[in-house]
Amino acid sequence: MLKQVLKIGLGLSLVATATLAGLEKPHVKIGFIALTDCAPIVVAQEKGFFKKYGLTVDVVKEGGGWPGIQQKVISGEYDFSHALAGMPIAATIGINGNAPLQALMSLDLNGNAITYGNKIIKEMEKYGLDKTARPVSAESLKKYIDAKHQSEGASYKPLGFGMVHPVSTHNYELRYWMAASGIKPDEDTTIKPFPPPTMPSNLIAGNIEGYCVGEPWNSRIVLMGKGSALVTNYDIWNNNPEKVLQAKADFVKNNPETTKAVMKAILEAQMWLDASWENREEAIGFLAKKNYVGAPKDVLRKSMSGTFLYTKGINSSNPMFNVFANDYAAYPFYSHGMWFITQMYRWGQIDHPINMKTAIESVYRPDLFSEVAKEVGYSLPPSAWKKDGVDEYNKFIDGKVWDPNKAVDYIFDATVVNSKVSKEALLKENSWTVETAQPAYVCPYGPAGCADPKFVIRK
């Protein structure tokens, strides 16, 4: 079965030769950031999946962080890129760059954590923090902030935290976690962007108290004994969308066969990654190379092998910390993309009302993904629209339900909201409805990234 599904080792078969003949641009460049969730792109290169589909690919590690990635996709230097899910949305609606971009497929679920330094953790422990609790709320941080306000008065100095980009999942996850306990992120704290690999050094230097970032940059600080990971994004929102493969809309339109070939290669890499833990170990070897993530294998292994290191010396099992193919991890749900728009409104990043359905349907491409998926044998969910927070598979830390048909209500149904647009103005622009359907979550590709009953009760 694995041979049929994964088609390993076929090389340039007759099918690939035929594909090569129809490619508009057989030599492409793909940019990525040094994070473990670049693994599908790296594996597609190292295991020959790009070659199988007639492609010659330059896989380039971007040193300028996510802004560098975005600039080079918009300028055309990169044909495709590893991207934060919010980036193509923000660029298309004109708040982060100004160019129509598309999210062709999801690259993974989960993969982030919120890590705090030892100094602030000691302060939080005075107010009831238990680092061993799962999940950890931000209540002890709120109590510490309240005490700090009381002692400092008008001279209150906000606590500083890091994330990777203003429209990143990391920014929204950090804010969501704080706000669920009543913390006002834009008053009680300052939240600044830093390139992911620089997070540990900025924490050690005292520039920030903590950060939200993808792996391996949480495990890195924990292994050094300089801090602890308090909560993962799996804890905040079980099996949340993380990165996407993005490209300019006009590139996709002008190079449809090339685009589908890249997508097929990466999708096969995702299936390979979840086929076995042995494959994950091989992938760790690839990622450890300097031209990719360049982190030690023991650091990469903390997340990629189905474990996660919250505290030094104590491994916690979570096989779903990194999911690449199982549970429709590769599928670009419209509802996932729209969640990011709600956060852009909630935190004041969009200053005018837009039709959220029209916007997300111009950016996310489940239609194109479905074509590709059928060709490589990847399972499809019943709909591109679903609810989250309705069962144990995808619950939120605060118990909220994300229903795209109630998107405007969702924006304002929070303890802390900093929207620049009124609820009434948004409701006037968003009078649509969609039909949602919940997928029956399955793990057809292998045990890696598959739920352990301790973490997920399937319905």
C-alpha positions as CSV (number, residue, x, y, z in Angstrom):
1,M,0.0,0.0,0.0
2,L,2.8,2.4,0.9
3,K,4.4,1.8,-2.5
4,Q,1.1,2.7,-4.2
5,V,0.5,5.8,-2.1
6,L,4.0,7.2,-1.8
7,K,5.5,6.0,-5.1
8,I,8.9,6.1,-3.6
9,G,12.0,5.8,-5.8
10,L,10.4,6.1,-9.2
11,G,12.7,8.8,-10.4
12,L,12.1,10.2,-13.9
13,S,9.4,7.7,-15.0
14,L,7.5,7.9,-18.2
15,V,4.8,9.8,-16.4
16,A,7.4,12.3,-15.2
17,T,8.9,12.6,-18.7
18,A,5.4,13.4,-20.0
19,T,5.0,16.0,-17.2
20,L,8.3,17.6,-18.1
21,A,7.2,18.2,-21.6
22,G,4.2,20.2,-20.4
23,L,5.9,22.3,-17.8
24,E,5.9,26.0,-18.5
25,K,8.9,26.6,-16.2
26,P,10.8,23.4,-15.3
27,H,13.4,25.3,-13.3
28,V,12.0,27.1,-10.2
29,K,13.2,28.7,-7.0
30,I,11.5,28.1,-3.6
31,G,12.4,30.2,-0.5
32,F,12.1,28.9,3.0
33,I,12.8,29.9,6.6
34,A,14.9,27.7,8.9
35,L,12.1,25.9,10.8
36,T,11.2,22.3,11.1
37,D,7.9,22.9,9.1
38,C,9.9,23.6,6.0
39,A,10.4,19.8,6.0
40,P,7.9,19.0,3.1
41,I,10.0,21.3,0.8
42,V,13.3,19.8,2.0
43,V,12.1,16.2,1.7
44,A,10.7,16.9,-1.8
45,Q,14.2,18.0,-2.8
46,E,16.2,15.4,-0.9
47,K,14.0,12.4,-1.8
48,G,13.7,13.3,-5.5
49,F,10.0,14.1,-5.6
50,F,10.7,17.4,-7.5
51,K,12.8,15.5,-9.9
52,K,10.1,12.9,-10.3
53,Y,7.8,15.5,-11.7
54,G,10.3,17.0,-14.1
55,L,11.4,19.9,-11.9
56,T,14.8,21.4,-11.2
57,V,14.4,23.3,-8.0
58,D,16.6,25.8,-6.1
59,V,15.6,25.5,-2.5
60,V,16.9,28.7,-0.9
61,K,17.2,29.4,2.8
62,E,16.1,33.0,3.4
63,G,18.2,35.0,5.8
64,G,15.9,38.1,5.9
65,G,13.1,36.5,7.9
66,W,9.5,36.4,6.8
67,P,9.7,40.0,5.4
68,G,12.5,38.8,3.1
69,I,10.5,35.9,1.9
70,Q,7.5,38.1,1.2
71,Q,9.5,40.7,-0.7
72,K,11.1,38.1,-2.9
73,V,7.9,36.3,-3.7
74,I,6.2,39.6,-4.7
75,S,9.3,40.7,-6.8
76,G,9.4,37.3,-8.5
77,E,12.8,36.3,-7.2
78,Y,11.1,33.3,-5.6
79,D,8.5,31.4,-7.6
80,F,7.1,29.8,-4.5
81,S,7.8,30.0,-0.8
82,H,7.2,28.5,2.6
83,A,4.9,31.1,4.1
84,L,3.0,32.0,7.2
85,A,-0.7,31.3,6.6
86,G,-1.6,35.0,7.1
87,M,1.0,36.3,4.6
88,P,-0.7,35.7,1.3
89,I,-4.0,36.9,2.8
90,A,-2.5,40.1,4.1
91,A,-0.7,40.9,0.9
92,T,-3.8,40.3,-1.2
93,I,-5.9,42.7,0.9
94,G,-3.0,45.2,1.0
95,I,-1.9,45.3,4.6
96,N,1.4,43.4,4.2
97,G,2.9,44.2,0.8
98,N,0.4,44.8,-1.9
99,A,0.1,42.0,-4.4
100,P,-2.4,39.2,-5.2
101,L,-0.9,36.0,-3.7
102,Q,-2.4,32.6,-3.3
103,A,-2.1,29.8,-0.6
104,L,-1.9,26.7,-2.7
105,M,-1.8,24.1,0.0
106,S,-1.2,23.8,3.7
107,L,2.2,22.5,4.7
108,D,1.5,21.3,8.3
109,L,-0.6,21.6,11.4
110,N,0.7,22.7,14.8
111,G,4.5,23.1,15.4
112,N,4.7,26.3,17.6
113,A,5.2,27.0,21.3
114,I,5.3,29.9,23.7
115,T,8.6,29.9,25.6
116,Y,9.4,32.1,28.5
117,G,12.7,32.9,30.2
118,N,13.6,31.7,33.7
119,K,13.3,35.2,35.2
120,I,9.7,35.8,34.4
121,I,8.8,32.2,35.1
122,K,10.0,32.7,38.7
123,E,7.7,35.7,39.0
124,M,4.8,33.8,37.5
125,E,5.3,31.0,39.9
126,K,4.7,33.4,42.8
127,Y,1.2,33.8,41.4
128,G,0.4,30.2,40.9
129,L,2.1,29.0,37.7
130,D,2.4,25.3,37.5
131,K,4.7,24.5,34.6
132,T,3.5,20.8,34.6
133,A,-0.2,21.6,34.0
134,R,-1.5,20.9,30.5
135,P,-2.6,23.3,29.1
136,V,-1.1,26.2,31.1
137,S,-3.3,29.3,31.0
138,A,-1.9,32.9,31.3
139,E,-3.7,33.5,34.6
140,S,-0.4,33.7,36.6
141,L,1.0,36.2,34.0
142,K,-2.1,38.3,34.4
143,K,-1.8,38.4,38.2
144,Y,1.9,39.3,37.8
145,I,1.0,42.1,35.4
146,D,-1.7,43.4,37.7
147,A,0.8,43.5,40.6
148,K,3.3,45.3,38.4
149,H,0.7,47.9,37.4
150,Q,-0.1,48.5,41.0
151,S,3.5,48.9,42.1
152,E,4.7,51.0,39.1
153,G,1.5,53.1,38.5
154,A,1.9,55.6,35.7
155,S,5.5,54.5,35.2
156,Y,4.4,51.0,34.3
157,K,6.8,49.4,31.8
158,P,5.1,46.9,29.5
159,L,6.6,43.4,29.3
160,G,8.4,42.6,26.1
161,F,7.6,39.5,24.0
162,G,8.7,38.3,20.6
163,M,6.9,36.7,17.6
164,V,8.0,36.2,14.0
165,H,5.7,38.5,12.0
166,P,2.7,40.8,12.5
167,V,0.4,38.5,10.5
168,S,1.9,35.3,11.8
169,T,0.0,32.5,13.6
170,H,2.6,33.2,16.3
171,N,1.4,36.7,16.9
172,Y,-2.2,35.6,17.0
173,E,-1.5,32.6,19.2
174,L,0.4,34.7,21.7
175,R,-2.3,37.3,21.8
176,Y,-5.1,34.7,22.0
177,W,-3.4,32.9,24.9
178,M,-2.9,36.2,26.8
179,A,-6.3,37.7,26.1
180,A,-8.1,34.5,27.2
181,S,-6.9,35.4,30.7
182,G,-7.7,39.1,30.4
183,I,-4.3,40.4,29.5
184,K,-4.4,43.4,27.1
185,P,-1.5,42.6,24.6
186,D,-1.3,46.2,23.3
187,E,-1.3,47.9,26.7
188,D,0.2,45.4,29.1
189,T,2.9,44.2,26.8
190,T,4.9,45.1,23.7
191,I,5.0,42.4,21.0
192,K,7.8,42.7,18.4
193,P,8.8,40.6,15.4
194,F,12.2,38.9,15.2
195,P,13.5,36.3,12.7
196,P,12.9,32.8,14.2
197,P,16.5,31.7,14.6
198,T,17.3,34.9,16.6
199,M,14.6,34.3,19.3
200,P,16.9,32.4,21.7
201,S,19.7,35.0,21.6
202,N,17.2,37.9,22.1
203,L,15.8,36.1,25.2
204,I,19.2,35.4,26.6
205,A,20.2,39.0,26.0
206,G,17.2,40.3,28.0
207,N,15.6,42.0,25.0
208,I,12.4,40.0,25.5
209,E,10.9,38.0,28.4
210,G,9.6,35.3,26.1
211,Y,8.4,34.5,22.6
212,C,6.2,32.4,20.3
213,V,8.0,30.6,17.6
214,G,8.2,27.4,15.6
215,E,10.6,24.6,16.3
216,P,13.4,24.0,16.9
217,W,13.8,27.5,18.5
218,N,11.8,26.6,21.6
219,S,13.6,23.3,22.3
220,R,16.9,25.2,21.8
221,I,16.3,27.5,24.7
222,V,14.9,24.7,26.9
223,L,17.9,22.5,26.3
224,M,20.2,25.4,27.2
225,G,18.4,25.6,30.6
226,K,17.5,29.3,30.0
227,G,13.7,28.9,30.0
228,S,10.7,26.6,29.6
229,A,8.0,26.2,26.9
230,L,4.8,26.9,28.8
231,V,2.2,26.1,26.1
232,T,2.2,24.9,22.5
233,N,-0.1,26.0,19.8
234,Y,-1.6,22.5,19.9
235,D,-2.6,23.4,23.5
236,I,-4.1,26.7,22.3
237,W,-6.0,25.3,19.3
238,N,-5.7,21.5,18.7
239,N,-4.5,20.9,15.1
240,N,-4.4,24.4,13.9
241,P,-3.1,25.5,10.5
242,E,0.4,26.8,10.4
243,K,2.4,27.3,7.2
244,V,1.3,27.3,3.5
245,L,2.9,27.1,0.1
246,Q,2.4,30.5,-1.5
247,A,2.9,32.0,-5.0
248,K,1.8,35.1,-6.9
249,A,-1.6,34.7,-8.4
250,D,-0.4,35.6,-11.9
251,F,2.4,33.1,-11.7
252,V,-0.2,30.3,-10.9
253,K,-2.4,31.5,-13.8
254,N,0.5,31.6,-16.3
255,N,2.2,28.4,-15.1
256,P,-0.5,26.0,-14.2
257,E,1.3,22.7,-15.0
258,T,4.5,23.9,-13.2
259,T,2.4,24.9,-10.2
260,K,0.7,21.5,-10.1
261,A,4.0,19.6,-10.4
262,V,5.4,21.5,-7.4
263,M,2.3,20.8,-5.4
264,K,2.3,17.1,-6.3
265,A,6.0,16.8,-5.3
266,I,5.4,18.5,-1.9
267,L,2.3,16.6,-1.2
268,E,4.1,13.3,-1.8
269,A,6.8,14.5,0.6
270,Q,4.1,15.3,3.2
271,M,2.7,11.8,2.9
272,W,6.2,10.3,3.2
273,L,6.8,12.3,6.3
274,D,3.8,10.8,8.1
275,A,4.3,7.3,6.7
276,S,6.6,6.2,9.6
277,W,8.7,7.5,12.5
278,E,11.7,6.1,10.6
279,N,11.0,8.5,7.8
280,R,10.9,11.3,10.3
281,E,14.3,10.3,11.6
282,E,15.7,10.4,8.1
283,A,14.1,13.9,7.6
284,I,15.7,15.1,10.8
285,G,19.0,14.2,9.2
286,F,18.1,16.4,6.2
287,L,17.0,19.3,8.3
288,A,20.2,19.3,10.4
289,K,22.2,20.2,7.3
290,K,23.6,23.8,7.3
291,N,21.8,24.7,4.1
292,Y,18.5,23.8,5.7
293,V,17.7,24.4,9.4
294,G,21.2,23.8,10.6
295,A,20.2,22.7,14.2
296,P,21.6,19.7,16.0
297,K,19.6,16.5,15.5
298,D,18.8,16.1,19.2
299,V,17.1,19.5,19.1
300,L,15.2,18.8,16.0
301,R,14.2,15.4,17.3
302,K,12.3,17.0,20.3
303,S,9.4,17.9,18.1
304,M,9.8,15.9,14.9
305,S,9.9,12.5,16.7
306,G,6.5,12.9,18.3
307,T,7.7,14.3,21.6
308,F,8.0,17.9,22.9
309,L,10.3,19.3,25.5
310,Y,8.3,21.7,27.7
311,T,11.0,21.6,30.5
312,K,14.6,20.4,30.4
313,G,14.9,16.7,31.1
314,I,11.2,15.9,30.9
315,N,10.0,14.7,27.5
316,S,6.3,14.9,26.8
317,S,4.6,12.7,24.2
318,N,2.5,14.4,21.5
319,P,2.6,12.6,18.2
320,M,0.6,15.4,16.7
321,F,3.1,18.2,17.5
322,N,4.1,18.1,13.8
323,V,1.5,16.8,11.4
324,F,2.2,17.0,7.6
325,A,-0.4,14.8,5.8
326,N,-2.7,13.0,8.3
327,D,-6.0,14.5,9.3
328,Y,-6.1,16.6,6.1
329,A,-3.1,18.6,7.2
330,A,-2.2,19.5,3.6
331,Y,-5.7,20.7,2.7
332,P,-6.2,24.5,2.4
333,F,-9.5,24.9,4.2
334,Y,-11.3,28.2,3.4
335,S,-12.4,28.3,7.1
336,H,-8.8,28.1,8.3
337,G,-7.9,31.0,6.1
338,M,-10.8,33.1,7.3
339,W,-9.9,32.6,10.9
340,F,-6.7,34.6,10.2
341,I,-8.9,37.5,8.8
342,T,-10.9,37.5,12.0
343,Q,-7.7,37.9,14.0
344,M,-6.5,40.8,11.7
345,Y,-9.7,42.6,12.6
346,R,-9.7,41.7,16.3
347,W,-6.2,43.2,16.6
348,G,-6.8,46.3,14.5
349,Q,-4.7,45.4,11.5
350,I,-7.5,46.0,9.0
351,D,-9.1,49.5,9.1
352,H,-12.0,49.0,6.7
353,P,-14.8,46.4,6.2
354,I,-14.2,43.8,3.5
355,N,-16.2,40.7,2.4
356,M,-14.3,38.0,4.2
357,K,-15.7,35.2,2.0
358,T,-14.8,36.9,-1.2
359,A,-11.3,37.7,0.1
360,I,-10.4,34.2,1.2
361,E,-11.8,32.6,-1.9
362,S,-9.4,34.7,-3.9
363,V,-6.4,33.6,-1.9
364,Y,-6.9,29.9,-0.8
365,R,-7.0,27.3,-3.6
366,P,-8.8,24.1,-2.4
367,D,-10.1,23.8,-6.0
368,L,-6.6,23.5,-7.4
369,F,-5.4,21.3,-4.5
370,S,-8.3,18.9,-5.1
371,E,-7.1,18.3,-8.7
372,V,-3.5,17.6,-7.5
373,A,-4.7,15.4,-4.6
374,K,-6.7,13.1,-6.8
375,E,-3.6,12.5,-9.0
376,V,-1.4,11.4,-6.0
377,G,-4.0,9.6,-4.0
378,Y,-4.5,12.1,-1.2
379,S,-7.8,12.0,0.7
380,L,-10.1,15.0,0.5
381,P,-12.5,16.3,3.2
382,P,-16.2,16.7,2.4
383,S,-16.0,20.6,2.3
384,A,-13.6,23.5,2.3
385,W,-15.6,25.0,5.1
386,K,-15.7,23.5,8.6
387,K,-16.1,24.5,12.2
388,D,-13.4,24.3,14.8
389,G,-13.7,24.0,18.5
390,V,-16.6,21.5,18.3
391,D,-14.9,18.3,19.4
392,E,-11.8,17.0,21.1
393,Y,-9.8,17.0,17.8
394,N,-9.8,20.8,17.4
395,K,-10.8,22.5,20.6
396,F,-9.6,25.9,21.7
397,I,-8.0,26.6,25.1
398,D,-10.9,29.0,26.0
399,G,-13.7,26.7,24.8
400,K,-14.8,29.0,21.9
401,V,-16.3,27.7,18.7
402,W,-15.1,29.0,15.3
403,D,-18.0,28.9,12.9
404,P,-17.3,30.8,9.6
405,N,-21.0,31.7,9.4
406,K,-20.6,33.7,12.6
407,A,-17.3,35.2,11.6
408,V,-18.2,38.8,12.6
409,D,-19.7,37.7,16.0
410,Y,-16.5,35.7,16.6
411,I,-14.3,38.7,16.1
412,F,-16.0,40.6,19.0
413,D,-16.8,37.5,21.2
414,A,-13.5,37.8,23.1
415,T,-12.3,39.2,26.4
416,V,-10.0,41.7,24.7
417,V,-10.8,43.2,21.2
418,N,-9.0,46.1,19.5
419,S,-10.9,46.3,16.3
420,K,-10.8,49.5,14.2
421,V,-13.9,48.6,12.4
422,S,-17.4,48.4,14.0
423,K,-19.4,45.2,14.2
424,E,-22.2,46.9,12.4
425,A,-20.0,47.9,9.4
426,L,-18.6,44.4,9.2
427,L,-22.1,42.7,9.3
428,K,-23.3,44.9,6.5
429,E,-20.4,43.7,4.3
430,N,-20.7,40.1,5.3
431,S,-24.3,38.8,4.8
432,W,-23.3,35.5,3.2
433,T,-23.6,32.0,4.4
434,V,-21.7,28.8,3.6
435,E,-22.5,25.2,4.1
436,T,-20.0,23.6,6.6
437,A,-19.2,19.9,6.9
438,Q,-17.0,18.2,9.5
439,P,-14.5,15.7,8.2
440,A,-14.1,12.2,9.7
441,Y,-10.5,12.5,10.8
442,V,-8.3,9.6,9.7
443,C,-4.6,8.8,9.5
444,P,-4.3,6.9,6.2
445,Y,-0.6,7.7,5.6
446,G,1.0,6.1,8.6
447,P,1.5,6.5,12.4
448,A,3.6,9.7,12.4
449,G,1.5,12.7,13.2
450,C,-1.4,10.5,14.2
451,A,-3.5,11.1,17.3
452,D,-2.7,9.3,20.5
453,P,-5.9,8.6,22.6
454,K,-4.3,10.5,25.5
455,F,-4.5,13.7,23.4
456,V,-7.5,13.3,21.1
457,I,-10.9,11.6,21.3
458,R,-12.1,11.1,17.8
459,K,-15.8,11.5,16.9
